[in-house]
Amino acid sequence: MPRFAANLSMMFQEVPFLDRFAAAARAGFQGVEFLFPYDFPAEQVALAASSAGVEVALFNLPPGDWTKAERGLAALPGREADFAAALEKAAGYAEVLKCSRLHC
């Protein structure tokens, strides 16, 4: 049986990001995903998810410099150290959010 997760980067944009967890739960979702949680402390994001009763299914590693059209660092030659730092940051969030999947 498929399990669907609400993409909080795309859905429920009428409310602030941290309120979207509850909006997703009210819409019947048990899981959520999003692009980048890094504007908020991991503990704050985890509290929003746990308070809403939803599981964080997936989120992305930091993309690099979005203003320079970077959409990930894994395949950029010479940016290995930046990718390692992004991975470390995302892994820290994943631990706090109890999320076992990351997208890079």
Residue pairs with C-beta under 8 A, 6 or more apart in sequence:
3 30
3 31
3 57
4 29
4 31
5 29
5 31
5 32
5 33
5 55
5 57
5 58
6 12
6 20
6 24
6 27
6 29
6 31
6 32
6 33
6 54
7 32
7 33
7 34
8 17
8 20
8 21
8 24
8 32
8 33
8 34
9 34
9 35
9 36
11 20
11 23
11 24
12 19
12 20
12 23
12 24
12 27
13 20
15 23
17 34
17 39
17 40
18 40
18 44
18 45
18 48
19 48
20 32
21 32
21 48
21 49
21 51
21 52
21 54
22 48
22 51
22 52
24 32
24 52
24 54
25 52
25 53
25 54
29 54
30 53
30 54
30 55
31 54
31 55
31 56
31 57
32 49
32 54
32 55
32 56
32 57
33 56
33 57
33 58
33 59
34 59
34 60
35 59
35 60
36 59
36 60
36 62
36 63
37 45
37 59
37 93
37 97
38 62
38 89
38 93
42 92
42 93
42 96
42 97
43 96
45 56
45 93
45 96
45 97
46 56
46 96
46 97
46 98
49 55
49 56
49 97
55 98
56 97
56 98
56 99
57 99
57 101
58 99
58 101
58 102
58 103
59 90
59 93
59 94
59 97
59 99
59 102
59 103
60 72
60 90
60 102
60 103
60 104
61 72
61 73
61 74
61 83
61 86
61 87
61 89
61 90
61 102
61 103
61 104
62 73
62 86
62 89
62 90
63 70
63 71
63 72
63 73
64 70
64 71
64 72
64 73
64 76
64 79
64 82
64 86
70 76
72 104
73 79
73 82
73 83
73 86
73 104
74 83
74 104
76 82
76 83
83 104
86 104
87 102
87 104
90 102
90 104
91 102
93 99
94 100
94 102
